[in-house]
Amino acid sequence: MAAQRQGSVRAQKVTSDKISALRPVVTATVNKDAWIMSDGHHSYKNIAESFAGHQRVIHGKREYVRGSVHVNTAESFGAMLERVKEGVFHYMSGKHLDRYLREISFRWNHRIPIEKETKAGKRKITWTPMPVMTMLKSVLNDATGKQKRRTPNNGLAFFYS
């Protein structure tokens, strides 16, 4: 999963946490000019060499934030994924995991940030869903040039023009 702070997220199923499985996904998803912020997992240190820079926090050493270095955005998406799994889907099969991830990413990417001030005087960003018609317009824009058809065995076939 790749998350841009106060921006969009992209998530997809990977086969393992090894460099050979992660590198193609990260290089296809993340701009080469980006700084990679990661946890202490060793694979990202190697992968991040081909990007603008890399900073990491080591949770095992009880380090969660160091200045602007943190992975809180990614962890927030992971928390949302867990809440949706427990409260909506109840089970996510490996076979359909990419579909679940696309739906949850869609929900994440179609939110509006609202800056509020807490009682203590701190500024905080909260999120609210986009209006339904705005989301529908986004779905229809993404559907341009694509077709879905039922197959004889009641599956789905996708066609792209």
Residue pairs with C-beta under 8 A, 6 or more apart in sequence:
1 9
1 10
1 11
1 12
1 74
1 77
1 78
1 101
2 9
2 10
2 11
2 26
2 29
2 30
2 74
3 9
3 10
3 73
3 74
3 76
3 77
4 73
5 73
6 73
6 113
6 125
8 105
8 108
8 109
9 73
9 77
9 105
9 108
9 109
10 29
10 105
11 77
11 81
11 101
11 102
11 104
11 105
12 25
12 98
12 101
13 94
13 97
13 98
13 101
14 21
14 22
14 25
15 21
17 41
17 43
18 43
19 43
19 46
19 47
22 43
22 44
22 47
23 46
23 47
26 36
26 44
26 47
27 47
27 50
30 36
30 51
32 50
32 51
32 52
33 51
33 52
34 51
34 52
35 51
35 52
35 53
35 54
35 55
36 44
36 47
36 48
36 51
36 53
36 54
36 55
37 54
37 55
37 56
37 57
37 69
37 70
37 71
38 44
38 45
38 48
38 54
38 55
38 56
38 71
39 56
39 57
39 58
39 59
39 71
40 56
40 57
40 58
40 59
40 60
40 61
44 54
44 56
45 54
45 56
48 54
55 66
55 69
56 69
57 63
57 64
57 65
57 66
57 69
57 70
57 71
64 70
64 72
65 72
77 104
77 108
80 104
80 107
80 108
81 101
81 104
84 100
84 104
84 107
85 91
85 92
85 100
89 100
92 100
106 135
107 129
110 129
110 130
110 134
110 135
110 138
111 127
111 128
111 129
111 130
112 127
112 128
112 129
112 130
113 125
113 126
113 127
114 125
114 126
114 127
114 128
115 123
115 124
115 125
116 123
116 124
116 125
116 126
117 123
117 124
118 124
129 135
145 160
145 161
146 158
146 159
146 160
146 161
147 158
147 159
147 160
147 161
148 156
148 157
148 158
148 159
149 156
149 157
149 159
150 156
150 157
151 157
